[in-house]
């Protein structure tokens, strides 16, 4: 195994842990005000589905690997390494500044920028399509939540809301495993050189993701369930159902989208439906601003690093 592959495998493991920190806590945070699903139960469910669903479908992982740029070309492993480094760096800096963002947006930007900088064949049409779906997902989640919370409040008792919580959590987790989670598998695909979903690697991804989730749950819980909206149990359940529906629809199309963005959209939609005063617009604005920065910054960083590394390699070879 080449040094490039070893380095990328190590980064792929780190990427899976960071995905758990960034995404896993958000998946559990919306239901924290309902005791129906304990954190341990939720994390175990997440790990099992993240490991199992790619065995059935991994179309979103293939989109990351084949539709944005041709990472199977010579230098593809190096370009992927640069993309992961760029995305992790951008997410780390924004998170340190109190601006949580989407790791999915970061890796899409990093892959596109690194591909261009390394001279790989990048598909502008596919990149534009992925961005269009990514932009639509939080709006779709918000719209579904805006309708759904009215129905839940009018027809659901407190006991029934707990059952809806289980349904929403399972739908949301299933959608995440079929969509957003597959960015982790995509990095291993390039690092190791497989195109399917070997059980050993889906399990490895899921376990590392679970470790990150356990670490990141408290912070994600504060951000989503407290900062964006004055949240009540119905808001969290509505956001789960709405985000799960939007992200699953994108998974059917093979388009990667951010679950955290869809959840945030669902919370805002539920809050607006009961009066915009429930939404903390300043906090929501900070998060949206971080999203808007993430993709172009990670793309530019990936492009610049790819040019730098390629130039350095050319000088050494000459």
Buried (B, 14 or more C-beta within 10 A) or exposed (E): EEEBBEBBBEBBBBBBBBBBBBBBBBBBBBBBBBEBBEBEEBBEBBBBBBBBBBEEBBBBBBBBBBBBBBBBEEBBBBBBBBBBBBBBBBBEBBBEEEBBBBBBBBBBBBBBBBBBBBBBEBBEEBBEBBBEBBEBBBBBBBBBBBEBBBEBBEEBEEEEBBEBBBBBBBBBBBBBBBBBBBBBBBBBBBBBEEEEBBEEBBBBBBBBBBBBBBBBBEBBBBBBBBBBBEBBBBBBBBBBBBBBBBBBBBBEBBBBBBBBBBBBBBBBBBBBBBEEEBBBBEBBEBBBEBBEBBBEBBBBBBBBBBBEBBEEEEEEEE
